[in-house]
């Protein structure tokens, strides 16, 4: 069963998410990881782990402004 879990800067899954992010996107398309981690403390930014039966399988990085995601 898939589960979406919001991560904090101290989340144990953060290293898995960062590794996937770095391997999935070409360098020119990446937001620096320190910017992503800083954004995690803002109310309009979510760095979400996707789990399948408790196993990390993906991530989502979203920013919300007004009615836009």
PyMOL Python script that loads the backbone (N, CA, C, O; Angstrom):
from pymol import cmd

cmd.read_pdbstr("""\
ATOM      1  N   UNK A   1       0.841  -1.175   0.000  1.00  0.00           N
ATOM      2  CA  UNK A   1       0.000   0.000   0.000  1.00  0.00           C
ATOM      3  C   UNK A   1       0.894   1.250   0.000  1.00  0.00           C
ATOM      4  O   UNK A   1       1.859   1.333   0.760  1.00  0.00           O
ATOM      5  N   UNK A   2       0.567   2.196  -0.844  1.00  0.00           N
ATOM      6  CA  UNK A   2       1.352   3.428  -0.918  1.00  0.00           C
ATOM      7  C   UNK A   2       0.983   4.376   0.210  1.00  0.00           C
ATOM      8  O   UNK A   2      -0.178   4.493   0.603  1.00  0.00           O
ATOM      9  N   UNK A   3       2.002   5.046   0.716  1.00  0.00           N
ATOM     10  CA  UNK A   3       1.821   6.024   1.784  1.00  0.00           C
ATOM     11  C   UNK A   3       2.656   7.257   1.437  1.00  0.00           C
ATOM     12  O   UNK A   3       3.801   7.137   1.000  1.00  0.00           O
ATOM     13  N   UNK A   4       2.080   8.427   1.633  1.00  0.00           N
ATOM     14  CA  UNK A   4       2.814   9.687   1.476  1.00  0.00           C
ATOM     15  C   UNK A   4       3.141  10.196   2.860  1.00  0.00           C
ATOM     16  O   UNK A   4       2.259  10.314   3.710  1.00  0.00           O
ATOM     17  N   UNK A   5       4.432  10.505   3.094  1.00  0.00           N
ATOM     18  CA  UNK A   5       4.837  10.967   4.416  1.00  0.00           C
ATOM     19  C   UNK A   5       5.703  12.207   4.286  1.00  0.00           C
ATOM     20  O   UNK A   5       6.789  12.166   3.707  1.00  0.00           O
ATOM     21  N   UNK A   6       5.206  13.317   4.835  1.00  0.00           N
ATOM     22  CA  UNK A   6       5.977  14.542   4.838  1.00  0.00           C
ATOM     23  C   UNK A   6       7.248  14.357   5.656  1.00  0.00           C
ATOM     24  O   UNK A   6       7.229  13.719   6.708  1.00  0.00           O
ATOM     25  N   UNK A   7       8.352  14.917   5.169  1.00  0.00           N
ATOM     26  CA  UNK A   7       9.623  14.771   5.863  1.00  0.00           C
ATOM     27  C   UNK A   7      10.034  16.093   6.507  1.00  0.00           C
ATOM     28  O   UNK A   7       9.685  17.174   6.034  1.00  0.00           O
ATOM     29  N   UNK A   8      10.776  15.972   7.587  1.00  0.00           N
ATOM     30  CA  UNK A   8      11.401  17.115   8.247  1.00  0.00           C
ATOM     31  C   UNK A   8      12.904  17.017   8.010  1.00  0.00           C
ATOM     32  O   UNK A   8      13.384  15.982   7.546  1.00  0.00           O
ATOM     33  N   UNK A   9      13.654  18.071   8.319  1.00  0.00           N
ATOM     34  CA  UNK A   9      15.104  18.012   8.116  1.00  0.00           C
ATOM     35  C   UNK A   9      15.798  16.892   8.902  1.00  0.00           C
ATOM     36  O   UNK A   9      16.915  16.506   8.557  1.00  0.00           O
ATOM     37  N   UNK A  10      15.163  16.371   9.942  1.00  0.00           N
ATOM     38  CA  UNK A  10      15.778  15.299  10.728  1.00  0.00           C
ATOM     39  C   UNK A  10      15.210  13.917  10.398  1.00  0.00           C
ATOM     40  O   UNK A  10      15.506  12.951  11.100  1.00  0.00           O
ATOM     41  N   UNK A  11      14.409  13.809   9.357  1.00  0.00           N
ATOM     42  CA  UNK A  11      13.766  12.543   9.014  1.00  0.00           C
ATOM     43  C   UNK A  11      14.806  11.506   8.583  1.00  0.00           C
ATOM     44  O   UNK A  11      15.709  11.836   7.814  1.00  0.00           O
ATOM     45  N   UNK A  12      14.702  10.265   9.057  1.00  0.00           N
ATOM     46  CA  UNK A  12      15.646   9.229   8.658  1.00  0.00           C
ATOM     47  C   UNK A  12      15.585   8.886   7.161  1.00  0.00           C
ATOM     48  O   UNK A  12      16.545   8.340   6.617  1.00  0.00           O
ATOM     49  N   UNK A  13      14.481   9.195   6.503  1.00  0.00           N
ATOM     50  CA  UNK A  13      14.367   8.917   5.067  1.00  0.00           C
ATOM     51  C   UNK A  13      14.978  10.012   4.197  1.00  0.00           C
ATOM     52  O   UNK A  13      15.045   9.869   2.976  1.00  0.00           O
ATOM     53  N   UNK A  14      15.420  11.093   4.812  1.00  0.00           N
ATOM     54  CA  UNK A  14      15.941  12.227   4.048  1.00  0.00           C
ATOM     55  C   UNK A  14      17.133  11.823   3.179  1.00  0.00           C
ATOM     56  O   UNK A  14      17.240  12.276   2.039  1.00  0.00           O
ATOM     57  N   UNK A  15      18.020  10.989   3.690  1.00  0.00           N
ATOM     58  CA  UNK A  15      19.185  10.589   2.891  1.00  0.00           C
ATOM     59  C   UNK A  15      18.764   9.762   1.678  1.00  0.00           C
ATOM     60  O   UNK A  15      19.362   9.896   0.611  1.00  0.00           O
ATOM     61  N   UNK A  16      17.743   8.907   1.820  1.00  0.00           N
ATOM     62  CA  UNK A  16      17.230   8.145   0.674  1.00  0.00           C
ATOM     63  C   UNK A  16      16.604   9.080  -0.358  1.00  0.00           C
ATOM     64  O   UNK A  16      16.820   8.926  -1.560  1.00  0.00           O
ATOM     65  N   UNK A  17      15.832  10.045   0.121  1.00  0.00           N
ATOM     66  CA  UNK A  17      15.189  10.996  -0.788  1.00  0.00           C
ATOM     67  C   UNK A  17      16.230  11.835  -1.520  1.00  0.00           C
ATOM     68  O   UNK A  17      16.119  12.060  -2.725  1.00  0.00           O
ATOM     69  N   UNK A  18      17.239  12.294  -0.789  1.00  0.00           N
ATOM     70  CA  UNK A  18      18.291  13.101  -1.417  1.00  0.00           C
ATOM     71  C   UNK A  18      19.057  12.297  -2.468  1.00  0.00           C
ATOM     72  O   UNK A  18      19.362  12.816  -3.543  1.00  0.00           O
ATOM     73  N   UNK A  19      19.368  11.043  -2.167  1.00  0.00           N
ATOM     74  CA  UNK A  19      20.093  10.194  -3.116  1.00  0.00           C
ATOM     75  C   UNK A  19      19.275   9.987  -4.391  1.00  0.00           C
ATOM     76  O   UNK A  19      19.814  10.056  -5.495  1.00  0.00           O
ATOM     77  N   UNK A  20      17.977   9.733  -4.237  1.00  0.00           N
ATOM     78  CA  UNK A  20      17.123   9.566  -5.412  1.00  0.00           C
ATOM     79  C   UNK A  20      17.050  10.863  -6.203  1.00  0.00           C
ATOM     80  O   UNK A  20      17.163  10.850  -7.429  1.00  0.00           O
ATOM     81  N   UNK A  21      16.865  11.968  -5.522  1.00  0.00           N
ATOM     82  CA  UNK A  21      16.787  13.271  -6.183  1.00  0.00           C
ATOM     83  C   UNK A  21      18.049  13.539  -7.011  1.00  0.00           C
ATOM     84  O   UNK A  21      17.963  13.966  -8.162  1.00  0.00           O
ATOM     85  N   UNK A  22      19.214  13.286  -6.419  1.00  0.00           N
ATOM     86  CA  UNK A  22      20.477  13.549  -7.103  1.00  0.00           C
ATOM     87  C   UNK A  22      20.679  12.628  -8.311  1.00  0.00           C
ATOM     88  O   UNK A  22      21.288  13.029  -9.303  1.00  0.00           O
ATOM     89  N   UNK A  23      20.174  11.406  -8.228  1.00  0.00           N
ATOM     90  CA  UNK A  23      20.355  10.472  -9.338  1.00  0.00           C
ATOM     91  C   UNK A  23      19.281  10.605 -10.417  1.00  0.00           C
ATOM     92  O   UNK A  23      19.496  10.199 -11.559  1.00  0.00           O
ATOM     93  N   UNK A  24      18.136  11.168 -10.064  1.00  0.00           N
ATOM     94  CA  UNK A  24      17.010  11.215 -10.998  1.00  0.00           C
ATOM     95  C   UNK A  24      17.011  12.431 -11.913  1.00  0.00           C
ATOM     96  O   UNK A  24      16.427  12.391 -12.996  1.00  0.00           O
ATOM     97  N   UNK A  25      17.657  13.509 -11.492  1.00  0.00           N
ATOM     98  CA  UNK A  25      17.609  14.744 -12.269  1.00  0.00           C
ATOM     99  C   UNK A  25      19.005  15.152 -12.726  1.00  0.00           C
ATOM    100  O   UNK A  25      19.967  15.041 -11.966  1.00  0.00           O
ATOM    101  N   UNK A  26      19.118  15.624 -13.964  1.00  0.00           N
ATOM    102  CA  UNK A  26      20.406  16.150 -14.418  1.00  0.00           C
ATOM    103  C   UNK A  26      20.794  17.367 -13.581  1.00  0.00           C
ATOM    104  O   UNK A  26      19.929  18.091 -13.088  1.00  0.00           O
ATOM    105  N   UNK A  27      22.070  17.584 -13.427  1.00  0.00           N
ATOM    106  CA  UNK A  27      22.556  18.673 -12.575  1.00  0.00           C
ATOM    107  C   UNK A  27      21.929  20.014 -12.934  1.00  0.00           C
ATOM    108  O   UNK A  27      21.606  20.802 -12.045  1.00  0.00           O
ATOM    109  N   UNK A  28      21.755  20.277 -14.210  1.00  0.00           N
ATOM    110  CA  UNK A  28      21.225  21.582 -14.654  1.00  0.00           C
ATOM    111  C   UNK A  28      19.773  21.795 -14.194  1.00  0.00           C
ATOM    112  O   UNK A  28      19.319  22.936 -14.104  1.00  0.00           O
ATOM    113  N   UNK A  29      19.049  20.714 -13.905  1.00  0.00           N
ATOM    114  CA  UNK A  29      17.644  20.820 -13.502  1.00  0.00           C
ATOM    115  C   UNK A  29      17.448  20.787 -11.985  1.00  0.00           C
ATOM    116  O   UNK A  29      16.332  20.988 -11.505  1.00  0.00           O
ATOM    117  N   UNK A  30      18.507  20.539 -11.232  1.00  0.00           N
ATOM    118  CA  UNK A  30      18.382  20.377  -9.783  1.00  0.00           C
ATOM    119  C   UNK A  30      18.378  21.703  -9.033  1.00  0.00           C
ATOM    120  O   UNK A  30      19.130  22.622  -9.361  1.00  0.00           O
ATOM    121  N   UNK A  31      17.526  21.785  -8.031  1.00  0.00           N
ATOM    122  CA  UNK A  31      17.595  22.839  -7.026  1.00  0.00           C
ATOM    123  C   UNK A  31      18.648  22.355  -6.027  1.00  0.00           C
ATOM    124  O   UNK A  31      18.637  21.176  -5.675  1.00  0.00           O
ATOM    125  N   UNK A  32      19.551  23.207  -5.560  1.00  0.00           N
ATOM    126  CA  UNK A  32      20.543  22.754  -4.585  1.00  0.00           C
ATOM    127  C   UNK A  32      19.874  22.133  -3.348  1.00  0.00           C
ATOM    128  O   UNK A  32      18.871  22.645  -2.851  1.00  0.00           O
ATOM    129  N   UNK A  33      20.442  21.026  -2.865  1.00  0.00           N
ATOM    130  CA  UNK A  33      19.854  20.332  -1.723  1.00  0.00           C
ATOM    131  C   UNK A  33      19.735  21.226  -0.492  1.00  0.00           C
ATOM    132  O   UNK A  33      18.764  21.115   0.256  1.00  0.00           O
ATOM    133  N   UNK A  34      20.698  22.098  -0.274  1.00  0.00           N
ATOM    134  CA  UNK A  34      20.577  22.966   0.902  1.00  0.00           C
ATOM    135  C   UNK A  34      19.365  23.879   0.792  1.00  0.00           C
ATOM    136  O   UNK A  34      18.751  24.219   1.803  1.00  0.00           O
ATOM    137  N   UNK A  35      19.015  24.281  -0.433  1.00  0.00           N
ATOM    138  CA  UNK A  35      17.808  25.096  -0.629  1.00  0.00           C
ATOM    139  C   UNK A  35      16.549  24.270  -0.360  1.00  0.00           C
ATOM    140  O   UNK A  35      15.591  24.770   0.230  1.00  0.00           O
ATOM    141  N   UNK A  36      16.554  23.017  -0.788  1.00  0.00           N
ATOM    142  CA  UNK A  36      15.410  22.135  -0.515  1.00  0.00           C
ATOM    143  C   UNK A  36      15.265  21.942   0.995  1.00  0.00           C
ATOM    144  O   UNK A  36      14.162  22.036   1.534  1.00  0.00           O
ATOM    145  N   UNK A  37      16.372  21.675   1.670  1.00  0.00           N
ATOM    146  CA  UNK A  37      16.310  21.440   3.114  1.00  0.00           C
ATOM    147  C   UNK A  37      15.859  22.686   3.869  1.00  0.00           C
ATOM    148  O   UNK A  37      15.088  22.581   4.823  1.00  0.00           O
ATOM    149  N   UNK A  38      16.319  23.845   3.464  1.00  0.00           N
ATOM    150  CA  UNK A  38      15.864  25.088   4.102  1.00  0.00           C
ATOM    151  C   UNK A  38      14.372  25.297   3.849  1.00  0.00           C
ATOM    152  O   UNK A  38      13.641  25.735   4.736  1.00  0.00           O
ATOM    153  N   UNK A  39      13.928  24.980   2.633  1.00  0.00           N
ATOM    154  CA  UNK A  39      12.522  25.142   2.286  1.00  0.00           C
ATOM    155  C   UNK A  39      11.599  24.261   3.095  1.00  0.00           C
ATOM    156  O   UNK A  39      10.426  24.587   3.276  1.00  0.00           O
ATOM    157  N   UNK A  40      12.121  23.134   3.588  1.00  0.00           N
ATOM    158  CA  UNK A  40      11.298  22.206   4.363  1.00  0.00           C
ATOM    159  C   UNK A  40      10.763  22.839   5.641  1.00  0.00           C
ATOM    160  O   UNK A  40       9.791  22.341   6.208  1.00  0.00           O
ATOM    161  N   UNK A  41      11.365  23.905   6.098  1.00  0.00           N
ATOM    162  CA  UNK A  41      10.916  24.563   7.331  1.00  0.00           C
ATOM    163  C   UNK A  41       9.827  25.597   7.058  1.00  0.00           C
ATOM    164  O   UNK A  41       9.285  26.183   7.995  1.00  0.00           O
ATOM    165  N   UNK A  42       9.501  25.828   5.791  1.00  0.00           N
ATOM    166  CA  UNK A  42       8.468  26.802   5.427  1.00  0.00           C
ATOM    167  C   UNK A  42       7.121  26.117   5.309  1.00  0.00           C
ATOM    168  O   UNK A  42       7.051  24.936   4.970  1.00  0.00           O
ATOM    169  N   UNK A  43       6.063  26.839   5.584  1.00  0.00           N
ATOM    170  CA  UNK A  43       4.723  26.244   5.554  1.00  0.00           C
ATOM    171  C   UNK A  43       4.225  25.958   4.144  1.00  0.00           C
ATOM    172  O   UNK A  43       3.298  25.167   3.973  1.00  0.00           O
ATOM    173  N   UNK A  44       4.819  26.584   3.128  1.00  0.00           N
ATOM    174  CA  UNK A  44       4.327  26.394   1.763  1.00  0.00           C
ATOM    175  C   UNK A  44       5.177  25.430   0.934  1.00  0.00           C
ATOM    176  O   UNK A  44       4.996  25.338  -0.280  1.00  0.00           O
ATOM    177  N   UNK A  45       6.110  24.707   1.581  1.00  0.00           N
ATOM    178  CA  UNK A  45       6.987  23.760   0.887  1.00  0.00           C
ATOM    179  C   UNK A  45       6.872  22.397   1.549  1.00  0.00           C
ATOM    180  O   UNK A  45       6.902  22.291   2.775  1.00  0.00           O
ATOM    181  N   UNK A  46       6.738  21.347   0.732  1.00  0.00           N
ATOM    182  CA  UNK A  46       6.688  19.974   1.251  1.00  0.00           C
ATOM    183  C   UNK A  46       7.677  19.102   0.488  1.00  0.00           C
ATOM    184  O   UNK A  46       7.719  19.129  -0.742  1.00  0.00           O
ATOM    185  N   UNK A  47       8.461  18.339   1.213  1.00  0.00           N
ATOM    186  CA  UNK A  47       9.360  17.323   0.667  1.00  0.00           C
ATOM    187  C   UNK A  47       8.785  16.022   1.194  1.00  0.00           C
ATOM    188  O   UNK A  47       8.905  15.730   2.384  1.00  0.00           O
ATOM    189  N   UNK A  48       8.168  15.243   0.334  1.00  0.00           N
ATOM    190  CA  UNK A  48       7.358  14.101   0.736  1.00  0.00           C
ATOM    191  C   UNK A  48       7.993  12.797   0.294  1.00  0.00           C
ATOM    192  O   UNK A  48       8.388  12.646  -0.862  1.00  0.00           O
ATOM    193  N   UNK A  49       8.089  11.856   1.220  1.00  0.00           N
ATOM    194  CA  UNK A  49       8.559  10.505   0.903  1.00  0.00           C
ATOM    195  C   UNK A  49       7.355   9.682   0.455  1.00  0.00           C
ATOM    196  O   UNK A  49       6.267   9.794   1.019  1.00  0.00           O
ATOM    197  N   UNK A  50       7.566   8.860  -0.560  1.00  0.00           N
ATOM    198  CA  UNK A  50       6.539   7.923  -1.014  1.00  0.00           C
ATOM    199  C   UNK A  50       7.014   6.534  -0.604  1.00  0.00           C
ATOM    200  O   UNK A  50       8.098   6.094  -0.986  1.00  0.00           O
ATOM    201  N   UNK A  51       6.184   5.853   0.181  1.00  0.00           N
ATOM    202  CA  UNK A  51       6.527   4.534   0.704  1.00  0.00           C
ATOM    203  C   UNK A  51       5.568   3.501   0.147  1.00  0.00           C
ATOM    204  O   UNK A  51       4.378   3.775  -0.012  1.00  0.00           O
ATOM    205  N   UNK A  52       6.075   2.322  -0.149  1.00  0.00           N
ATOM    206  CA  UNK A  52       5.250   1.190  -0.582  1.00  0.00           C
ATOM    207  C   UNK A  52       5.478   0.077   0.434  1.00  0.00           C
ATOM    208  O   UNK A  52       6.562  -0.503   0.507  1.00  0.00           O
ATOM    209  N   UNK A  53       4.450  -0.209   1.208  1.00  0.00           N
ATOM    210  CA  UNK A  53       4.561  -1.178   2.298  1.00  0.00           C
ATOM    211  C   UNK A  53       5.740  -0.858   3.206  1.00  0.00           C
ATOM    212  O   UNK A  53       6.472  -1.754   3.626  1.00  0.00           O
ATOM    213  N   UNK A  54       5.920   0.432   3.509  1.00  0.00           N
ATOM    214  CA  UNK A  54       6.955   0.871   4.422  1.00  0.00           C
ATOM    215  C   UNK A  54       8.333   1.051   3.815  1.00  0.00           C
ATOM    216  O   UNK A  54       9.262   1.468   4.507  1.00  0.00           O
ATOM    217  N   UNK A  55       8.483   0.744   2.531  1.00  0.00           N
ATOM    218  CA  UNK A  55       9.775   0.861   1.849  1.00  0.00           C
ATOM    219  C   UNK A  55       9.791   2.114   0.990  1.00  0.00           C
ATOM    220  O   UNK A  55       8.854   2.356   0.228  1.00  0.00           O
ATOM    221  N   UNK A  56      10.851   2.918   1.105  1.00  0.00           N
ATOM    222  CA  UNK A  56      10.971   4.147   0.329  1.00  0.00           C
ATOM    223  C   UNK A  56      11.044   3.816  -1.163  1.00  0.00           C
ATOM    224  O   UNK A  56      11.873   3.013  -1.590  1.00  0.00           O
ATOM    225  N   UNK A  57      10.156   4.452  -1.957  1.00  0.00           N
ATOM    226  CA  UNK A  57      10.142   4.206  -3.406  1.00  0.00           C
ATOM    227  C   UNK A  57      10.129   5.490  -4.233  1.00  0.00           C
ATOM    228  O   UNK A  57      10.281   5.428  -5.453  1.00  0.00           O
ATOM    229  N   UNK A  58       9.953   6.647  -3.602  1.00  0.00           N
ATOM    230  CA  UNK A  58       9.902   7.873  -4.389  1.00  0.00           C
ATOM    231  C   UNK A  58       9.781   9.101  -3.517  1.00  0.00           C
ATOM    232  O   UNK A  58       9.735   9.019  -2.290  1.00  0.00           O
ATOM    233  N   UNK A  59       9.729  10.253  -4.190  1.00  0.00           N
ATOM    234  CA  UNK A  59       9.633  11.521  -3.480  1.00  0.00           C
ATOM    235  C   UNK A  59       8.837  12.525  -4.296  1.00  0.00           C
ATOM    236  O   UNK A  59       8.683  12.389  -5.509  1.00  0.00           O
ATOM    237  N   UNK A  60       8.348  13.513  -3.615  1.00  0.00           N
ATOM    238  CA  UNK A  60       7.688  14.655  -4.258  1.00  0.00           C
ATOM    239  C   UNK A  60       8.141  15.915  -3.537  1.00  0.00           C
ATOM    240  O   UNK A  60       8.187  15.958  -2.308  1.00  0.00           O
ATOM    241  N   UNK A  61       8.472  16.931  -4.309  1.00  0.00           N
ATOM    242  CA  UNK A  61       8.838  18.233  -3.759  1.00  0.00           C
ATOM    243  C   UNK A  61       7.836  19.231  -4.308  1.00  0.00           C
ATOM    244  O   UNK A  61       7.784  19.462  -5.516  1.00  0.00           O
ATOM    245  N   UNK A  62       7.042  19.823  -3.430  1.00  0.00           N
ATOM    246  CA  UNK A  62       5.977  20.717  -3.885  1.00  0.00           C
ATOM    247  C   UNK A  62       6.031  22.047  -3.136  1.00  0.00           C
ATOM    248  O   UNK A  62       6.386  22.120  -1.960  1.00  0.00           O
ATOM    249  N   UNK A  63       5.664  23.090  -3.872  1.00  0.00           N
ATOM    250  CA  UNK A  63       5.518  24.425  -3.293  1.00  0.00           C
ATOM    251  C   UNK A  63       4.108  24.888  -3.608  1.00  0.00           C
ATOM    252  O   UNK A  63       3.615  24.692  -4.719  1.00  0.00           O
ATOM    253  N   UNK A  64       3.462  25.501  -2.632  1.00  0.00           N
ATOM    254  CA  UNK A  64       2.095  25.965  -2.788  1.00  0.00           C
ATOM    255  C   UNK A  64       2.055  27.478  -2.621  1.00  0.00           C
ATOM    256  O   UNK A  64       2.677  28.037  -1.718  1.00  0.00           O
ATOM    257  N   UNK A  65       1.315  28.125  -3.505  1.00  0.00           N
ATOM    258  CA  UNK A  65       1.100  29.566  -3.368  1.00  0.00           C
ATOM    259  C   UNK A  65      -0.345  29.849  -3.781  1.00  0.00           C
ATOM    260  O   UNK A  65      -0.743  29.572  -4.912  1.00  0.00           O
ATOM    261  N   UNK A  66      -1.106  30.392  -2.870  1.00  0.00           N
ATOM    262  CA  UNK A  66      -2.524  30.636  -3.152  1.00  0.00           C
ATOM    263  C   UNK A  66      -3.213  29.325  -3.495  1.00  0.00           C
ATOM    264  O   UNK A  66      -3.188  28.385  -2.701  1.00  0.00           O
ATOM    265  N   UNK A  67      -3.825  29.253  -4.664  1.00  0.00           N
ATOM    266  CA  UNK A  67      -4.519  28.032  -5.089  1.00  0.00           C
ATOM    267  C   UNK A  67      -3.660  27.187  -6.030  1.00  0.00           C
ATOM    268  O   UNK A  67      -4.156  26.225  -6.617  1.00  0.00           O
ATOM    269  N   UNK A  68      -2.389  27.530  -6.180  1.00  0.00           N
ATOM    270  CA  UNK A  68      -1.495  26.797  -7.092  1.00  0.00           C
ATOM    271  C   UNK A  68      -0.549  25.883  -6.321  1.00  0.00           C
ATOM    272  O   UNK A  68      -0.051  26.231  -5.250  1.00  0.00           O
ATOM    273  N   UNK A  69      -0.314  24.692  -6.900  1.00  0.00           N
ATOM    274  CA  UNK A  69       0.667  23.758  -6.337  1.00  0.00           C
ATOM    275  C   UNK A  69       1.759  23.593  -7.358  1.00  0.00           C
ATOM    276  O   UNK A  69       2.714  22.851  -7.125  1.00  0.00           O
TER     277      UNK A  69
END
""", "prot")
cmd.dss("prot")
cmd.show_as("cartoon", "prot")
cmd.util.cbc("prot")
cmd.orient("prot")
